[in-house]
Amino acid sequence: MPPLAEPDATGARLLALITELYPLHRSITGDGVRATLARLRAQVPLVVHEVPSGTRVFDWTVPDEWNVREAWIADASGRRVVDLERSNLHLVHYSVPVHTRLPLSELRRHLFSRPDAPDVVPYRTSYYTRDWGFCLTHRQLAALPEGEYEVCIDATLAPGALTYGECVLPGDTDDEVLISTHICHPSLANDNLSGIAIATAVAHVLAARPSRRYGYRFVFVPGTIGSITWLARNEARVDRIRHGLVLTGLGDASAFTYKKSRRGDTEIDRVVPHVLRHAGVPYAIADFTPYGYDERQYCSPGFDLPVGCLTRTPHGQYPEYHTSADDLGFVRAERLEESLRLVLAIVDALEANRVYVSQNPKCEPQLGRRGLYASVGGVGRGAEEMALLWMLNLADSRHTALDVAERSGMPIAAIDRAARVLGEHGLLKEAV
């Protein structure tokens, strides 16, 4: 994987961004999303889009905008036993405004806990059903005494807009790489502040590069409805997308997991396993399923885009998932830095995967007189020389650099270096 200057500092910066975003009241709409995107705009050239509530986006409708000022439950003495100020997971997202008093027997149907994990607060939503509720630990719930409770949810649910961000970095061609991450979750560090931080850092690195073969389109969208809205608004341009990744859950300590695109045999489906294999990190490859994150929207049959999903532990397969245990202590700076390096290595592999044609195809060119071959014969060839030979032999306008890398067993980065050296000596040209 490509080196980063001061890896410890890189991981610390990623964790610092997550820490800054962690307290914000994010949901699928609202001021928390806007505040999140405003912070990201300080790091990357982000354009913020507002799509009015009621807008039809395929079979869906952009919902009313939801914002909350305060939400709490107080016992008979006035003590707040549950309070949004302590954690923005305490409120079921999209709860309608409420101010009432009711006995515990009636309140219970609006309270959510995890009996199997009694010390965590679960994350719950009610996006498309008008209802209200609170989340608390099961120990808290079990300890509530009978009696009357006052409930206050000072929120608005009214026509407004869905907000998403887009950072577009033009390339030398019109072809694009799509990198998508969801921004709707509140104080959940791994899912998905880690994805937001990694996507922002990748955009920051690529923006500083003097040239890029592909254009890169980073979209920061609310889960499901955000990617559906983005696709509805960009249907005419999605044919430019040659490769894509959904980034999520990249800060925990487990192995990487790559979920293939719906087609399963696209270039991104070959590049990511290749990079993982040569990175020397544990990983798993999963086939596509129509459930998960926004890859299922990009891979819906009407689009069938070459978009996979990169994560560590898959959603729902770690006990901290969608609970208060997915906190700032759950994500690790060194894992964030490792994830960033991996994504950049994937980008570099996509950039390097070109087709070449030899300018000296009849027998081997004499590399020695060009200073590309060892001066003493009769000994085994080093990896760099073998990369040169493999590249020359398969530079027939039919094999990509990835084809050469996989056939030779070498990382595509080594094949790319060989192609550049051979090009500098006039022995290789990129096929048109």
C-alpha positions as CSV (number, residue, x, y, z in Angstrom):
1,M,0.0,0.0,0.0
2,P,1.2,3.6,-0.6
3,P,3.1,5.2,2.2
4,L,1.6,8.2,4.0
5,A,3.7,10.8,5.7
6,E,3.7,10.4,9.4
7,P,1.2,7.5,9.6
8,D,0.5,8.1,13.3
9,A,-0.4,11.8,12.6
10,T,-2.6,10.7,9.7
11,G,-4.6,8.4,11.9
12,A,-4.9,11.1,14.6
13,R,-6.2,13.6,12.0
14,L,-8.9,11.1,10.9
15,L,-9.9,10.4,14.5
16,A,-10.0,14.1,15.2
17,L,-12.5,14.7,12.4
18,I,-14.6,11.8,13.7
19,T,-14.5,13.4,17.2
20,E,-15.6,16.8,15.8
21,L,-18.6,15.3,13.9
22,Y,-19.6,12.8,16.6
23,P,-21.9,15.1,18.7
24,L,-24.0,16.5,15.8
25,H,-27.6,15.5,15.5
26,R,-27.5,13.9,12.0
27,S,-30.5,12.2,10.4
28,I,-31.7,11.7,6.8
29,T,-32.5,15.4,6.7
30,G,-32.0,18.5,8.8
31,D,-29.5,20.9,10.2
32,G,-27.3,18.2,11.6
33,V,-26.5,17.1,8.0
34,R,-25.9,20.7,7.0
35,A,-23.5,21.2,9.9
36,T,-21.7,18.0,9.0
37,L,-21.2,19.0,5.4
38,A,-20.1,22.5,6.4
39,R,-17.3,21.0,8.4
40,L,-16.3,18.8,5.4
41,R,-16.2,21.8,3.1
42,A,-13.3,23.2,5.1
43,Q,-11.3,20.2,3.9
44,V,-12.5,19.5,0.4
45,P,-14.3,21.4,-2.4
46,L,-17.8,20.2,-1.6
47,V,-20.9,21.4,-3.3
48,V,-24.1,21.2,-1.1
49,H,-27.4,20.3,-2.8
50,E,-30.9,20.8,-1.4
51,V,-33.7,18.8,-2.8
52,P,-37.2,20.0,-1.7
53,S,-39.5,17.7,0.3
54,G,-42.1,16.1,-1.8
55,T,-39.8,15.6,-4.8
56,R,-40.5,12.3,-6.5
57,V,-37.4,10.2,-6.9
58,F,-38.3,7.0,-8.8
59,D,-40.7,5.1,-6.4
60,W,-39.8,7.3,-3.4
61,T,-40.6,10.8,-2.3
62,V,-38.2,13.1,-0.5
63,P,-39.6,13.2,3.0
64,D,-40.3,16.2,5.2
65,E,-37.4,17.7,7.0
66,W,-36.8,16.8,10.6
67,N,-35.1,18.9,13.3
68,V,-35.1,18.5,17.0
69,R,-34.2,21.1,19.7
70,E,-34.7,19.0,22.9
71,A,-36.3,15.7,23.9
72,W,-36.6,14.2,27.4
73,I,-38.6,12.1,29.8
74,A,-39.0,13.3,33.4
75,D,-40.3,11.4,36.4
76,A,-42.8,12.6,38.9
77,S,-40.1,14.6,40.7
78,G,-39.1,16.4,37.5
79,R,-35.8,14.5,37.2
80,R,-35.0,13.8,33.6
81,V,-34.5,10.1,33.4
82,V,-33.8,10.2,29.6
83,D,-32.4,13.2,27.9
84,L,-31.3,13.9,24.3
85,E,-28.6,16.1,25.7
86,R,-26.8,13.1,27.1
87,S,-26.8,11.2,23.8
88,N,-28.5,11.8,20.5
89,L,-29.2,8.1,20.3
90,H,-31.8,8.5,23.1
91,L,-34.5,9.8,20.7
92,V,-36.0,7.6,17.9
93,H,-35.1,9.6,14.8
94,Y,-38.0,11.3,13.1
95,S,-40.1,11.3,16.2
96,V,-43.1,13.6,15.9
97,P,-43.4,16.5,18.4
98,V,-44.9,15.5,21.7
99,H,-45.6,17.1,25.0
100,T,-47.7,15.0,27.3
101,R,-48.0,13.2,30.6
102,L,-48.7,9.5,30.7
103,P,-48.3,6.5,33.0
104,L,-45.4,4.1,32.6
105,S,-47.7,1.4,31.4
106,E,-48.5,3.6,28.3
107,L,-45.0,5.0,28.0
108,R,-43.5,1.6,27.7
109,R,-44.7,1.1,24.1
110,H,-42.6,4.1,23.1
111,L,-39.4,2.8,24.8
112,F,-36.8,0.7,23.1
113,S,-33.9,-1.2,24.7
114,R,-31.7,-4.2,24.1
115,P,-32.5,-7.0,26.6
116,D,-29.6,-9.0,25.1
117,A,-27.2,-6.1,25.7
118,P,-28.6,-4.4,28.8
119,D,-25.9,-1.7,29.1
120,V,-26.1,-0.1,25.6
121,V,-28.5,2.4,24.1
122,P,-29.9,1.1,20.7
123,Y,-30.2,3.3,17.6
124,R,-33.7,3.4,16.2
125,T,-35.5,5.3,13.5
126,S,-39.1,6.0,12.3
127,Y,-38.4,7.7,9.0
128,Y,-41.6,6.8,7.2
129,T,-44.1,6.2,10.0
130,R,-45.4,9.1,12.1
131,D,-44.7,8.0,15.6
132,W,-42.4,8.8,18.5
133,G,-40.1,7.0,20.9
134,F,-37.0,7.0,23.1
135,C,-34.1,4.6,23.4
136,L,-32.4,3.7,26.7
137,T,-30.4,0.9,28.2
138,H,-32.4,-2.1,29.4
139,R,-31.1,-1.6,32.9
140,Q,-32.5,1.9,32.8
141,L,-35.8,0.6,31.5
142,A,-36.1,-2.1,34.1
143,A,-35.4,0.4,36.9
144,L,-38.1,2.9,36.0
145,P,-40.7,3.0,38.8
146,E,-44.4,3.0,38.1
147,G,-46.0,6.4,38.0
148,E,-46.6,9.3,35.7
149,Y,-44.0,10.7,33.4
150,E,-43.7,13.9,31.4
151,V,-42.6,13.5,27.8
152,C,-41.3,16.4,25.7
153,I,-40.1,16.2,22.1
154,D,-39.5,19.7,20.8
155,A,-39.1,18.9,17.1
156,T,-40.3,20.0,13.7
157,L,-41.3,17.7,10.9
158,A,-42.4,19.9,8.0
159,P,-41.6,20.6,4.4
160,G,-38.0,21.5,3.9
161,A,-35.3,19.7,2.0
162,L,-33.0,16.7,1.8
163,T,-29.3,17.8,1.8
164,Y,-26.4,16.0,0.3
165,G,-22.8,16.9,-0.6
166,E,-20.8,16.3,-3.7
167,C,-17.1,16.8,-4.5
168,V,-16.1,16.4,-8.1
169,L,-12.5,16.2,-9.1
170,P,-12.1,16.3,-12.9
171,G,-9.8,13.9,-14.7
172,D,-8.1,13.6,-18.0
173,T,-11.1,11.7,-19.4
174,D,-14.8,11.9,-18.9
175,D,-14.8,8.5,-17.1
176,E,-15.4,8.7,-13.4
177,V,-14.9,6.8,-10.2
178,L,-17.8,7.1,-7.7
179,I,-17.0,7.0,-4.0
180,S,-20.1,7.1,-1.8
181,T,-20.6,7.3,1.9
182,H,-23.7,7.7,4.1
183,I,-24.0,10.7,6.4
184,C,-27.3,10.1,8.2
185,H,-26.2,8.3,11.3
186,P,-25.8,10.4,14.5
187,S,-23.2,9.5,17.2
188,L,-22.0,6.2,15.7
189,A,-18.3,6.4,15.1
190,N,-17.7,3.3,13.0
191,D,-21.0,3.4,11.2
192,N,-20.5,5.8,9.6
193,L,-18.2,8.6,10.7
194,S,-15.3,6.3,9.7
195,G,-16.5,6.2,6.1
196,I,-17.1,10.0,6.1
197,A,-13.5,10.6,7.4
198,I,-11.9,8.2,4.9
199,A,-13.8,9.5,1.9
200,T,-12.9,13.1,2.9
201,A,-9.2,12.2,3.3
202,V,-9.1,10.4,-0.1
203,A,-10.7,13.5,-1.8
204,H,-8.2,15.7,0.0
205,V,-5.2,13.6,-1.3
206,L,-6.6,13.3,-4.8
207,A,-7.4,17.0,-5.1
208,A,-3.7,17.8,-4.5
209,R,-2.5,15.5,-7.4
210,P,-1.4,17.4,-10.5
211,S,-3.3,15.0,-12.8
212,R,-5.8,12.2,-12.6
213,R,-6.7,9.7,-15.3
214,Y,-10.3,9.4,-14.0
215,G,-12.6,12.0,-12.6
216,Y,-13.5,11.3,-9.0
217,R,-17.0,12.0,-7.8
218,F,-17.5,11.8,-4.0
219,V,-21.1,11.8,-2.7
220,F,-22.0,12.3,0.9
221,V,-25.6,11.2,1.1
222,P,-28.2,10.1,3.6
223,G,-28.6,6.4,3.5
224,T,-31.0,4.9,1.0
225,I,-33.1,8.0,0.2
226,G,-30.0,10.0,-0.4
227,S,-28.5,7.6,-3.0
228,I,-31.9,7.2,-4.6
229,T,-32.2,11.0,-4.8
230,W,-28.7,11.4,-6.2
231,L,-29.4,8.7,-8.9
232,A,-32.7,10.3,-9.8
233,R,-31.0,13.7,-10.3
234,N,-28.0,12.3,-12.2
235,E,-29.5,9.6,-14.3
236,A,-28.2,11.1,-17.5
237,R,-24.6,11.1,-16.4
238,V,-24.2,7.7,-14.6
239,D,-22.9,6.1,-17.8
240,R,-19.6,7.9,-17.1
241,I,-19.1,5.8,-13.9
242,R,-16.5,3.1,-14.7
243,H,-15.8,2.0,-11.1
244,G,-17.3,2.7,-7.7
245,L,-17.0,2.1,-4.0
246,V,-19.3,2.5,-1.0
247,L,-17.2,3.2,2.1
248,T,-18.4,2.4,5.6
249,G,-17.3,0.8,8.9
250,L,-13.6,1.3,8.3
251,G,-12.4,2.1,11.9
252,D,-12.8,-1.1,13.9
253,A,-10.1,-3.6,14.5
254,S,-11.3,-6.5,12.3
255,A,-10.3,-7.7,8.9
256,F,-11.4,-6.0,5.7
257,T,-14.5,-7.2,3.8
258,Y,-15.1,-6.4,0.1
259,K,-18.6,-7.0,-1.2
260,K,-18.7,-7.4,-4.9
261,S,-20.9,-5.4,-7.3
262,R,-24.1,-7.0,-8.6
263,R,-22.3,-8.1,-11.8
264,G,-19.5,-9.7,-9.7
265,D,-16.8,-9.5,-12.5
266,T,-16.3,-5.8,-13.0
267,E,-12.9,-4.2,-12.9
268,I,-13.4,-3.0,-9.4
269,D,-14.3,-6.5,-8.4
270,R,-10.9,-7.6,-9.6
271,V,-8.8,-4.6,-8.4
272,V,-9.9,-4.6,-4.8
273,P,-9.1,-8.3,-4.1
274,H,-5.8,-7.9,-5.9
275,V,-4.9,-4.9,-3.7
276,L,-6.0,-6.7,-0.6
277,R,-4.0,-9.8,-1.5
278,H,-0.8,-7.8,-1.9
279,A,-1.4,-5.5,1.0
280,G,-0.6,-8.3,3.4
281,V,-3.8,-7.7,5.5
282,P,-6.5,-10.2,6.5
283,Y,-9.6,-9.9,4.3
284,A,-12.7,-11.6,3.1
285,I,-14.6,-11.3,-0.2
286,A,-18.4,-11.4,-0.2
287,D,-20.7,-11.9,-3.1
288,F,-23.4,-9.2,-3.8
289,T,-26.7,-9.3,-1.9
290,P,-29.5,-6.8,-2.4
291,Y,-29.3,-5.7,1.2
292,G,-26.7,-3.6,3.0
293,Y,-25.7,-0.1,2.2
294,D,-26.1,2.2,-0.8
295,E,-24.4,-0.3,-3.2
296,R,-27.8,-1.9,-3.5
297,Q,-29.2,1.3,-5.0
298,Y,-26.2,1.8,-7.4
299,C,-26.5,-1.9,-8.4
300,S,-30.2,-1.9,-8.8
301,P,-31.1,-3.5,-12.2
302,G,-32.0,-0.2,-13.9
303,F,-28.5,1.1,-13.3
304,D,-26.3,-2.0,-12.6
305,L,-23.3,0.2,-11.9
306,P,-19.9,-1.4,-11.1
307,V,-20.0,-0.4,-7.5
308,G,-18.8,-2.6,-4.6
309,C,-18.7,-1.9,-0.9
310,L,-15.5,-1.8,1.3
311,T,-15.9,-2.2,5.0
312,R,-14.3,-4.1,7.9
313,T,-16.8,-6.1,9.9
314,P,-20.0,-6.2,7.8
315,H,-23.1,-4.4,9.1
316,G,-25.0,-6.2,11.9
317,Q,-22.1,-8.6,12.5
318,Y,-20.5,-6.8,15.5
319,P,-22.2,-6.3,18.9
320,E,-21.5,-2.6,18.9
321,Y,-23.4,-2.1,15.6
322,H,-26.2,0.5,15.9
323,T,-25.7,1.0,19.6
324,S,-24.0,3.5,21.9
325,A,-21.1,1.1,22.1
326,D,-20.1,2.3,18.6
327,D,-18.4,5.3,20.3
328,L,-15.1,7.1,19.9
329,G,-13.4,4.4,21.9
330,F,-14.5,1.7,19.4
331,V,-12.6,3.2,16.4
332,R,-8.8,3.2,16.3
333,A,-6.5,5.7,14.7
334,E,-4.2,3.1,13.3
335,R,-7.1,1.2,11.7
336,L,-8.4,4.4,10.1
337,E,-4.9,5.1,8.7
338,E,-4.7,1.6,7.3
339,S,-8.1,1.9,5.7
340,L,-7.1,5.2,4.1
341,R,-3.9,3.6,2.7
342,L,-5.9,0.7,1.3
343,V,-8.4,3.0,-0.5
344,L,-5.6,5.0,-2.0
345,A,-3.9,1.8,-3.1
346,I,-7.2,0.8,-4.8
347,V,-7.4,4.3,-6.5
348,D,-3.7,3.9,-7.7
349,A,-4.5,0.4,-9.1
350,L,-7.5,1.8,-11.1
351,E,-5.3,4.6,-12.4
352,A,-2.5,2.1,-13.3
353,N,-4.8,-0.4,-15.0
354,R,-4.1,0.6,-18.6
355,V,-3.5,-1.3,-21.8
356,Y,-0.1,-1.0,-23.5
357,V,1.5,-2.0,-26.8
358,S,5.2,-2.9,-27.2
359,Q,7.2,-0.7,-29.6
360,N,9.7,-3.6,-30.1
361,P,7.5,-6.7,-30.2
362,K,9.8,-9.0,-32.2
363,C,11.9,-10.7,-29.6
364,E,13.1,-9.0,-26.4
365,P,14.6,-5.5,-26.8
366,Q,18.1,-5.3,-25.5
367,L,17.6,-4.0,-22.0
368,G,21.2,-4.2,-21.0
369,R,22.4,-1.4,-23.2
370,R,19.6,0.8,-21.8
371,G,20.7,0.2,-18.3
372,L,17.6,-1.9,-17.4
373,Y,19.3,-5.2,-17.0
374,A,21.9,-6.6,-14.6
375,S,25.4,-6.4,-16.0
376,V,26.3,-9.9,-14.8
377,G,24.5,-12.7,-16.5
378,G,23.9,-16.3,-15.3
379,V,22.0,-15.3,-12.1
380,G,18.3,-15.2,-11.3
381,R,16.4,-12.1,-12.3
382,G,15.2,-9.7,-9.7
383,A,11.6,-8.7,-9.3
384,E,12.0,-5.4,-11.1
385,E,13.6,-7.0,-14.1
386,M,10.9,-9.7,-14.2
387,A,8.3,-7.0,-14.1
388,L,9.9,-5.4,-17.2
389,L,9.9,-8.7,-19.0
390,W,6.3,-9.6,-18.1
391,M,5.2,-6.1,-19.2
392,L,7.0,-6.3,-22.5
393,N,5.7,-9.8,-23.3
394,L,2.1,-9.0,-22.6
395,A,2.0,-5.5,-24.1
396,D,0.1,-6.6,-27.1
397,S,-2.9,-4.2,-26.8
398,R,-5.0,-7.0,-25.4
399,H,-3.8,-7.3,-21.8
400,T,-4.3,-4.7,-19.1
401,A,-1.8,-4.0,-16.4
402,L,-4.0,-5.9,-14.0
403,D,-3.9,-8.9,-16.4
404,V,-0.1,-8.7,-16.3
405,A,0.0,-8.4,-12.6
406,E,-2.3,-11.4,-12.0
407,R,-0.5,-13.6,-14.5
408,S,2.9,-12.7,-13.1
409,G,1.8,-12.9,-9.4
410,M,3.2,-9.4,-8.9
411,P,1.4,-6.3,-7.4
412,I,0.0,-4.0,-10.0
413,A,2.1,-1.2,-8.5
414,A,5.3,-3.0,-9.6
415,I,3.8,-3.6,-13.1
416,D,2.9,0.1,-13.3
417,R,6.5,1.1,-12.4
418,A,7.8,-1.2,-15.1
419,A,5.4,0.3,-17.7
420,R,6.5,3.8,-16.8
421,V,10.2,2.9,-17.1
422,L,9.7,1.2,-20.4
423,G,7.7,4.1,-21.7
424,E,10.5,6.5,-20.8
425,H,12.9,4.4,-22.9
426,G,10.5,4.4,-25.9
427,L,9.8,0.6,-25.6
428,L,6.1,0.9,-24.6
429,K,3.1,3.1,-25.4
430,E,-0.4,3.2,-24.0
431,A,-2.8,1.6,-26.5
432,V,-5.3,4.0,-27.9
